[in-house]
Amino acid sequence: MLIGKVIGTVVATKKDPELEGLKLLLVKGAEPDGRTSGPVLVAADAVGAGVGELVLYAAGSSARQTVQTKDRPVDHVVMAIVDTIEMDGQVRYEKDR
């Protein structure tokens, strides 16, 4: 799993039928403190994440292991919304409630 931040959404009215019903998110890689870094990617949303949230996502064949993405043509999937990241005994990230 990788850490990312949802920075936007993607709307595609014409798409392969296997992608019907999937919410597509723009995700940028993130550090444990929530700062973004790295490339932007499109990920299928399996958990109802929203813009601005820190998430865990999977890539490659692992992206097709959730109930929503099983056997679908996706390379990335958001599979968790992060509440807290603690590292070396210090809280590095905490979700605004």
VEXGU-380512 format. One record per residue: residue number from 1; residue in three letters; chain; x, y, z of N, C-alpha, C in turn. Coordinates in Angstrom, 1 decimal, always signed. Atoms other than C-alpha are relative to their C-alpha. Layout:
N
rec kolmi:NUM, firo:ALA, ropa:A, nc1:X, nc2:Y, nc3:Z, cac1:X, cac2:Y, cac3:Z, cc1:X, cc2:Y, cc3:Z
...
! end
This chain:
97
rec kolmi:1, firo:MET, ropa:A, nc1:+0.8, nc2:-1.2, nc3:+0.0, cac1:+0.0, cac2:+0.0, cac3:+0.0, cc1:+0.9, cc2:+1.2, cc3:+0.0
rec kolmi:2, firo:LEU, ropa:A, nc1:-0.7, nc2:-1.3, nc3:+0.1, cac1:+1.0, cac2:+3.6, cac3:-0.7, cc1:-0.9, cc2:+1.1, cc3:+0.6
rec kolmi:3, firo:ILE, ropa:A, nc1:+0.7, nc2:-1.1, nc3:-0.5, cac1:+0.1, cac2:+6.9, cac3:+0.9, cc1:-0.2, cc2:+1.0, cc3:-1.1
rec kolmi:4, firo:GLY, ropa:A, nc1:+0.3, nc2:-1.0, nc3:+1.0, cac1:-1.6, cac2:+9.5, cac3:-1.3, cc1:-1.0, cc2:+1.0, cc3:+0.5
rec kolmi:5, firo:LYS, ropa:A, nc1:+1.0, nc2:-1.0, nc3:-0.4, cac1:-3.8, cac2:+12.6, cac3:-1.1, cc1:-0.9, cc2:+0.2, cc3:-1.2
rec kolmi:6, firo:VAL, ropa:A, nc1:+1.0, nc2:-0.2, nc3:+1.0, cac1:-7.0, cac2:+13.0, cac3:-3.1, cc1:+0.0, cc2:+1.5, cc3:-0.4
rec kolmi:7, firo:ILE, ropa:A, nc1:+0.0, nc2:-1.4, nc3:+0.4, cac1:-6.6, cac2:+16.2, cac3:-5.2, cc1:-1.1, cc2:+0.4, cc3:-1.0
rec kolmi:8, firo:GLY, ropa:A, nc1:+1.0, nc2:-0.3, nc3:+0.9, cac1:-9.5, cac2:+15.9, cac3:-7.5, cc1:-0.8, cc2:-1.2, cc3:-0.4
rec kolmi:9, firo:THR, ropa:A, nc1:+0.8, nc2:+1.1, nc3:+0.5, cac1:-12.0, cac2:+13.8, cac3:-9.4, cc1:+0.1, cc2:-0.1, cc3:-1.5
rec kolmi:10, firo:VAL, ropa:A, nc1:+0.0, nc2:+0.1, nc3:+1.5, cac1:-12.3, cac2:+12.5, cac3:-13.0, cc1:-1.4, cc2:-0.5, cc3:-0.4
rec kolmi:11, firo:VAL, ropa:A, nc1:+1.3, nc2:+0.4, nc3:+0.6, cac1:-15.6, cac2:+12.3, cac3:-14.9, cc1:+0.3, cc2:-0.4, cc3:-1.4
rec kolmi:12, firo:ALA, ropa:A, nc1:-0.1, nc2:+0.6, nc3:+1.4, cac1:-15.7, cac2:+10.1, cac3:-18.0, cc1:-1.3, cc2:-0.5, cc3:-0.4
rec kolmi:13, firo:THR, ropa:A, nc1:+1.4, nc2:+0.5, nc3:+0.4, cac1:-19.1, cac2:+9.8, cac3:-19.6, cc1:+0.1, cc2:-1.2, cc3:-1.0
rec kolmi:14, firo:LYS, ropa:A, nc1:-0.2, nc2:+1.2, nc3:+0.9, cac1:-17.8, cac2:+7.4, cac3:-22.3, cc1:+1.1, cc2:-0.8, cc3:+0.5
rec kolmi:15, firo:LYS, ropa:A, nc1:-1.0, nc2:+0.9, nc3:-0.5, cac1:-15.9, cac2:+4.5, cac3:-20.9, cc1:-0.4, cc2:-1.5, cc3:-0.2
rec kolmi:16, firo:ASP, ropa:A, nc1:+0.2, nc2:+1.5, nc3:+0.1, cac1:-15.5, cac2:+0.7, cac3:-21.0, cc1:-1.1, cc2:-0.4, cc3:+1.0
rec kolmi:17, firo:PRO, ropa:A, nc1:+1.1, nc2:+0.5, nc3:-0.9, cac1:-18.6, cac2:-1.0, cac3:-19.5, cc1:+0.5, cc2:-0.5, cc3:+1.4
rec kolmi:18, firo:GLU, ropa:A, nc1:-0.6, nc2:+0.5, nc3:-1.2, cac1:-16.3, cac2:-2.6, cac3:-16.9, cc1:+0.3, cc2:+1.1, cc3:+1.0
rec kolmi:19, firo:LEU, ropa:A, nc1:-0.2, nc2:-1.2, nc3:-0.9, cac1:-15.7, cac2:+0.9, cac3:-15.4, cc1:-1.2, cc2:+0.7, cc3:+0.5
rec kolmi:20, firo:GLU, ropa:A, nc1:+1.3, nc2:-0.5, nc3:-0.4, cac1:-19.4, cac2:+1.7, cac3:-15.1, cc1:-0.1, cc2:-0.1, cc3:+1.6
rec kolmi:21, firo:GLY, ropa:A, nc1:+0.3, nc2:+0.1, nc3:-1.4, cac1:-20.3, cac2:+2.6, cac3:-11.5, cc1:+1.2, cc2:+0.3, cc3:+0.9
rec kolmi:22, firo:LEU, ropa:A, nc1:-1.2, nc2:-0.3, nc3:-0.8, cac1:-16.7, cac2:+3.3, cac3:-10.3, cc1:+0.2, cc2:+1.5, cc3:+0.0
rec kolmi:23, firo:LYS, ropa:A, nc1:-0.4, nc2:-1.4, nc3:-0.2, cac1:-15.9, cac2:+6.8, cac3:-8.9, cc1:+1.5, cc2:+0.0, cc3:-0.2
rec kolmi:24, firo:LEU, ropa:A, nc1:-1.4, nc2:-0.1, nc3:+0.3, cac1:-12.5, cac2:+7.9, cac3:-10.2, cc1:+0.5, cc2:+1.3, cc3:+0.7
rec kolmi:25, firo:LEU, ropa:A, nc1:-0.6, nc2:-1.1, nc3:-0.8, cac1:-10.2, cac2:+10.1, cac3:-8.1, cc1:+1.4, cc2:+0.3, cc3:-0.6
rec kolmi:26, firo:LEU, ropa:A, nc1:-1.4, nc2:-0.4, nc3:+0.3, cac1:-7.0, cac2:+12.0, cac3:-8.9, cc1:+0.7, cc2:+0.0, cc3:+1.4
rec kolmi:27, firo:VAL, ropa:A, nc1:-0.8, nc2:+0.2, nc3:-1.2, cac1:-4.4, cac2:+11.0, cac3:-6.3, cc1:+1.4, cc2:+0.4, cc3:-0.3
rec kolmi:28, firo:LYS, ropa:A, nc1:-1.4, nc2:-0.3, nc3:+0.1, cac1:-1.0, cac2:+12.4, cac3:-5.7, cc1:+0.7, cc2:-0.6, cc3:+1.2
rec kolmi:29, firo:GLY, ropa:A, nc1:-0.7, nc2:+0.6, nc3:-1.0, cac1:+1.6, cac2:+10.6, cac3:-3.7, cc1:+0.2, cc2:+0.9, cc3:+1.2
rec kolmi:30, firo:ALA, ropa:A, nc1:-0.1, nc2:-0.9, nc3:-1.2, cac1:+2.1, cac2:+11.9, cac3:-0.1, cc1:+1.0, cc2:-0.6, cc3:+1.0
rec kolmi:31, firo:GLU, ropa:A, nc1:-0.9, nc2:+0.4, nc3:-1.1, cac1:+4.6, cac2:+11.8, cac3:+2.8, cc1:-0.9, cc2:-0.3, cc3:+1.2
rec kolmi:32, firo:PRO, ropa:A, nc1:+0.7, nc2:+0.4, nc3:-1.2, cac1:+3.6, cac2:+10.5, cac3:+6.2, cc1:-0.6, cc2:+1.3, cc3:+0.7
rec kolmi:33, firo:ASP, ropa:A, nc1:+0.6, nc2:-1.2, nc3:-0.6, cac1:+2.9, cac2:+14.2, cac3:+7.3, cc1:-1.1, cc2:+0.6, cc3:-0.9
rec kolmi:34, firo:GLY, ropa:A, nc1:+1.0, nc2:-0.5, nc3:+0.9, cac1:+0.5, cac2:+14.7, cac3:+4.4, cc1:+0.4, cc2:+0.9, cc3:-1.1
rec kolmi:35, firo:ARG, ropa:A, nc1:-0.5, nc2:-0.8, nc3:+1.1, cac1:+2.7, cac2:+16.8, cac3:+2.2, cc1:+0.0, cc2:-0.9, cc3:-1.3
rec kolmi:36, firo:THR, ropa:A, nc1:+0.1, nc2:+0.8, nc3:+1.3, cac1:+2.2, cac2:+15.7, cac3:-1.5, cc1:+1.4, cc2:+0.0, cc3:-0.7
rec kolmi:37, firo:SER, ropa:A, nc1:-1.2, nc2:+0.1, nc3:+0.8, cac1:+5.0, cac2:+14.5, cac3:-3.7, cc1:-0.2, cc2:-1.1, cc3:-1.1
rec kolmi:38, firo:GLY, ropa:A, nc1:+0.2, nc2:+1.1, nc3:+1.0, cac1:+5.3, cac2:+12.5, cac3:-6.9, cc1:-1.0, cc2:+0.3, cc3:-1.0
rec kolmi:39, firo:PRO, ropa:A, nc1:+1.0, nc2:-0.2, nc3:+1.1, cac1:+3.1, cac2:+12.0, cac3:-9.9, cc1:-1.4, cc2:-0.1, cc3:+0.4
rec kolmi:40, firo:VAL, ropa:A, nc1:+1.4, nc2:+0.1, nc3:-0.2, cac1:-0.6, cac2:+12.3, cac3:-10.2, cc1:-0.5, cc2:-1.2, cc3:-0.7
rec kolmi:41, firo:LEU, ropa:A, nc1:+0.6, nc2:+1.2, nc3:+0.6, cac1:-2.6, cac2:+9.1, cac3:-10.9, cc1:-1.5, cc2:+0.0, cc3:+0.1
rec kolmi:42, firo:VAL, ropa:A, nc1:+1.5, nc2:+0.2, nc3:-0.1, cac1:-6.2, cac2:+8.1, cac3:-11.4, cc1:-0.2, cc2:-1.3, cc3:+0.7
rec kolmi:43, firo:ALA, ropa:A, nc1:+0.2, nc2:+1.2, nc3:-0.8, cac1:-7.5, cac2:+5.6, cac3:-8.9, cc1:-1.5, cc2:-0.2, cc3:+0.1
rec kolmi:44, firo:ALA, ropa:A, nc1:+1.4, nc2:+0.4, nc3:-0.3, cac1:-10.9, cac2:+3.8, cac3:-8.5, cc1:-0.2, cc2:+0.1, cc3:+1.5
rec kolmi:45, firo:ASP, ropa:A, nc1:+0.3, nc2:-0.2, nc3:-1.4, cac1:-12.5, cac2:+4.6, cac3:-5.2, cc1:-0.8, cc2:-1.1, cc3:+0.5
rec kolmi:46, firo:ALA, ropa:A, nc1:+0.7, nc2:+1.2, nc3:-0.6, cac1:-13.5, cac2:+1.6, cac3:-3.1, cc1:-0.6, cc2:+0.4, cc3:+1.4
rec kolmi:47, firo:VAL, ropa:A, nc1:+0.4, nc2:-0.3, nc3:-1.4, cac1:-14.2, cac2:+3.5, cac3:+0.2, cc1:-0.7, cc2:+1.3, cc3:+0.2
rec kolmi:48, firo:GLY, ropa:A, nc1:+0.7, nc2:-1.2, nc3:-0.2, cac1:-15.9, cac2:+6.8, cac3:-0.5, cc1:+0.8, cc2:+1.2, cc3:+0.4
rec kolmi:49, firo:ALA, ropa:A, nc1:-0.9, nc2:-1.1, nc3:-0.3, cac1:-12.9, cac2:+9.1, cac3:-0.2, cc1:-0.4, cc2:+1.3, cc3:-0.7
rec kolmi:50, firo:GLY, ropa:A, nc1:+0.3, nc2:-1.3, nc3:+0.6, cac1:-13.1, cac2:+12.8, cac3:-1.0, cc1:+1.2, cc2:+0.8, cc3:-0.2
rec kolmi:51, firo:VAL, ropa:A, nc1:-1.1, nc2:-0.9, nc3:+0.3, cac1:-10.9, cac2:+15.6, cac3:-2.2, cc1:+0.5, cc2:+0.6, cc3:+1.4
rec kolmi:52, firo:GLY, ropa:A, nc1:-0.7, nc2:-0.4, nc3:-1.2, cac1:-8.4, cac2:+16.6, cac3:+0.5, cc1:+0.4, cc2:-1.0, cc3:+1.0
rec kolmi:53, firo:GLU, ropa:A, nc1:-0.3, nc2:+1.1, nc3:-1.0, cac1:-8.3, cac2:+13.3, cac3:+2.3, cc1:+1.3, cc2:-0.7, cc3:-0.3
rec kolmi:54, firo:LEU, ropa:A, nc1:-1.2, nc2:+0.9, nc3:+0.1, cac1:-5.1, cac2:+11.3, cac3:+2.9, cc1:-0.6, cc2:-1.4, cc3:+0.0
rec kolmi:55, firo:VAL, ropa:A, nc1:+0.6, nc2:+1.3, nc3:+0.2, cac1:-5.7, cac2:+7.8, cac3:+1.7, cc1:+1.2, cc2:-1.1, cc3:-0.2
rec kolmi:56, firo:LEU, ropa:A, nc1:-0.9, nc2:+1.1, nc3:+0.4, cac1:-4.0, cac2:+4.4, cac3:+1.2, cc1:-0.5, cc2:-0.5, cc3:-1.3
rec kolmi:57, firo:TYR, ropa:A, nc1:+0.4, nc2:+0.5, nc3:+1.3, cac1:-4.0, cac2:+3.1, cac3:-2.3, cc1:+1.0, cc2:-1.1, cc3:-0.4
rec kolmi:58, firo:ALA, ropa:A, nc1:-0.7, nc2:+1.1, nc3:+0.5, cac1:-2.8, cac2:+0.0, cac3:-4.1, cc1:+0.2, cc2:+0.1, cc3:-1.5
rec kolmi:59, firo:ALA, ropa:A, nc1:-0.3, nc2:-0.1, nc3:+1.4, cac1:-1.2, cac2:-0.3, cac3:-7.5, cc1:+0.1, cc2:-1.4, cc3:-0.6
rec kolmi:60, firo:GLY, ropa:A, nc1:-0.2, nc2:+1.3, nc3:+0.7, cac1:-1.0, cac2:-3.1, cac3:-10.1, cc1:-1.1, cc2:-1.0, cc3:+0.2
rec kolmi:61, firo:SER, ropa:A, nc1:+1.0, nc2:+1.1, nc3:-0.2, cac1:-2.7, cac2:-6.4, cac3:-9.7, cc1:-0.7, cc2:+0.1, cc3:+1.3
rec kolmi:62, firo:SER, ropa:A, nc1:+0.7, nc2:-0.2, nc3:-1.4, cac1:-3.4, cac2:-5.6, cac3:-6.0, cc1:-1.2, cc2:+0.9, cc3:-0.1
rec kolmi:63, firo:ALA, ropa:A, nc1:+1.2, nc2:-0.9, nc3:+0.2, cac1:-5.8, cac2:-2.9, cac3:-7.3, cc1:-1.2, cc2:-0.7, cc3:-0.4
rec kolmi:64, firo:ARG, ropa:A, nc1:+1.2, nc2:+0.8, nc3:+0.4, cac1:-8.1, cac2:-5.6, cac3:-8.5, cc1:-0.4, cc2:-1.0, cc3:+1.0
rec kolmi:65, firo:GLN, ropa:A, nc1:+0.3, nc2:+0.9, nc3:-1.1, cac1:-8.5, cac2:-7.2, cac3:-5.1, cc1:-1.1, cc2:+0.4, cc3:+0.9
rec kolmi:66, firo:THR, ropa:A, nc1:+1.1, nc2:-0.5, nc3:-0.9, cac1:-11.3, cac2:-5.1, cac3:-3.6, cc1:-1.3, cc2:-0.5, cc3:-0.7
rec kolmi:67, firo:VAL, ropa:A, nc1:+1.3, nc2:+0.4, nc3:+0.5, cac1:-15.0, cac2:-6.0, cac3:-4.0, cc1:-0.4, cc2:+0.8, cc3:-1.2
rec kolmi:68, firo:GLN, ropa:A, nc1:+0.4, nc2:-0.9, nc3:+1.1, cac1:-15.6, cac2:-3.0, cac3:-6.2, cc1:+0.8, cc2:-0.1, cc3:-1.3
rec kolmi:69, firo:THR, ropa:A, nc1:-0.9, nc2:+0.1, nc3:+1.1, cac1:-12.6, cac2:-3.6, cac3:-8.5, cc1:+0.3, cc2:-1.4, cc3:-0.5
rec kolmi:70, firo:LYS, ropa:A, nc1:-0.3, nc2:+1.4, nc3:+0.4, cac1:-12.5, cac2:-7.4, cac3:-8.8, cc1:-0.2, cc2:-0.2, cc3:-1.4
rec kolmi:71, firo:ASP, ropa:A, nc1:+0.0, nc2:+0.3, nc3:+1.4, cac1:-11.6, cac2:-8.4, cac3:-12.3, cc1:-0.4, cc2:+1.2, cc3:-0.9
rec kolmi:72, firo:ARG, ropa:A, nc1:+0.3, nc2:-1.2, nc3:+0.9, cac1:-12.0, cac2:-4.8, cac3:-13.6, cc1:+1.4, cc2:+0.6, cc3:-0.4
rec kolmi:73, firo:PRO, ropa:A, nc1:-1.3, nc2:-0.5, nc3:+0.6, cac1:-9.3, cac2:-3.0, cac3:-15.7, cc1:+0.5, cc2:+1.3, cc3:+0.7
rec kolmi:74, firo:VAL, ropa:A, nc1:-0.5, nc2:-1.2, nc3:-0.7, cac1:-7.9, cac2:-0.7, cac3:-13.0, cc1:+1.5, cc2:-0.3, cc3:+0.5
rec kolmi:75, firo:ASP, ropa:A, nc1:-1.3, nc2:+0.1, nc3:-0.4, cac1:-4.3, cac2:-0.1, cac3:-12.1, cc1:+0.3, cc2:+0.6, cc3:+1.4
rec kolmi:76, firo:HIS, ropa:A, nc1:-0.1, nc2:-0.6, nc3:-1.4, cac1:-4.9, cac2:+1.9, cac3:-8.8, cc1:-1.4, cc2:+0.0, cc3:+0.6
rec kolmi:77, firo:VAL, ropa:A, nc1:+1.2, nc2:+0.0, nc3:-0.8, cac1:-7.5, cac2:+1.7, cac3:-6.1, cc1:+0.2, cc2:+0.6, cc3:+1.4
rec kolmi:78, firo:VAL, ropa:A, nc1:-0.1, nc2:-0.5, nc3:-1.4, cac1:-8.1, cac2:+3.8, cac3:-3.0, cc1:-0.8, cc2:-1.0, cc3:+0.9
rec kolmi:79, firo:MET, ropa:A, nc1:+0.6, nc2:+1.1, nc3:-0.8, cac1:-8.8, cac2:+1.2, cac3:-0.3, cc1:-0.1, cc2:+0.4, cc3:+1.5
rec kolmi:80, firo:ALA, ropa:A, nc1:+0.2, nc2:-0.4, nc3:-1.4, cac1:-8.6, cac2:+3.2, cac3:+3.0, cc1:+0.1, cc2:+1.5, cc3:+0.1
rec kolmi:81, firo:ILE, ropa:A, nc1:-0.2, nc2:-1.4, nc3:-0.3, cac1:-9.0, cac2:+6.7, cac3:+4.4, cc1:+0.8, cc2:+0.1, cc3:+1.3
rec kolmi:82, firo:VAL, ropa:A, nc1:-0.9, nc2:+0.0, nc3:-1.2, cac1:-6.2, cac2:+7.6, cac3:+6.9, cc1:-0.6, cc2:+1.0, cc3:+1.0
rec kolmi:83, firo:ASP, ropa:A, nc1:+0.4, nc2:-0.8, nc3:-1.1, cac1:-7.2, cac2:+8.9, cac3:+10.3, cc1:+1.2, cc2:+0.6, cc3:+0.7
rec kolmi:84, firo:THR, ropa:A, nc1:-1.2, nc2:-0.5, nc3:-0.8, cac1:-3.8, cac2:+9.1, cac3:+12.0, cc1:+1.2, cc2:-0.8, cc3:-0.6
rec kolmi:85, firo:ILE, ropa:A, nc1:-1.3, nc2:+0.7, nc3:+0.3, cac1:-0.1, cac2:+8.3, cac3:+11.1, cc1:+0.9, cc2:+0.3, cc3:+1.2
rec kolmi:86, firo:GLU, ropa:A, nc1:-0.9, nc2:-0.2, nc3:-1.0, cac1:+2.2, cac2:+7.8, cac3:+14.0, cc1:+1.3, cc2:-0.6, cc3:-0.4
rec kolmi:87, firo:MET, ropa:A, nc1:-1.3, nc2:+0.5, nc3:+0.4, cac1:+5.9, cac2:+7.4, cac3:+13.3, cc1:+1.1, cc2:+0.4, cc3:+1.1
rec kolmi:88, firo:ASP, ropa:A, nc1:-1.0, nc2:-0.3, nc3:-1.0, cac1:+8.8, cac2:+7.1, cac3:+15.8, cc1:-0.6, cc2:+0.6, cc3:+1.3
rec kolmi:89, firo:GLY, ropa:A, nc1:+0.6, nc2:-0.4, nc3:-1.2, cac1:+6.4, cac2:+7.7, cac3:+18.7, cc1:-0.6, cc2:+1.4, cc3:-0.1
rec kolmi:90, firo:GLN, ropa:A, nc1:+0.6, nc2:-1.3, nc3:+0.2, cac1:+5.1, cac2:+11.0, cac3:+17.2, cc1:-1.1, cc2:-0.1, cc3:-1.1
rec kolmi:91, firo:VAL, ropa:A, nc1:+1.1, nc2:+0.0, nc3:+1.0, cac1:+1.9, cac2:+11.7, cac3:+15.4, cc1:+0.4, cc2:+1.0, cc3:-1.1
rec kolmi:92, firo:ARG, ropa:A, nc1:-0.5, nc2:-0.8, nc3:+1.2, cac1:+2.9, cac2:+12.9, cac3:+11.9, cc1:-1.2, cc2:+0.6, cc3:-0.8
rec kolmi:93, firo:TYR, ropa:A, nc1:+1.1, nc2:-0.4, nc3:+0.7, cac1:-0.6, cac2:+13.2, cac3:+10.5, cc1:-1.3, cc2:-0.3, cc3:+0.9
rec kolmi:94, firo:GLU, ropa:A, nc1:+1.3, nc2:+0.3, nc3:-0.7, cac1:-4.1, cac2:+13.5, cac3:+12.1, cc1:-1.1, cc2:+0.7, cc3:-0.9
rec kolmi:95, firo:LYS, ropa:A, nc1:+1.1, nc2:-0.5, nc3:+0.9, cac1:-7.3, cac2:+13.9, cac3:+10.0, cc1:-0.8, cc2:+1.0, cc3:+0.8
rec kolmi:96, firo:ASP, ropa:A, nc1:+0.9, nc2:-1.0, nc3:-0.6, cac1:-9.3, cac2:+17.0, cac3:+10.7, cc1:-1.4, cc2:-0.6, cc3:+0.2
rec kolmi:97, firo:ARG, ropa:A, nc1:+1.3, nc2:+0.6, nc3:-0.2, cac1:-12.6, cac2:+15.9, cac3:+12.2, cc1:-1.1, cc2:+1.0, cc3:-0.1
! end
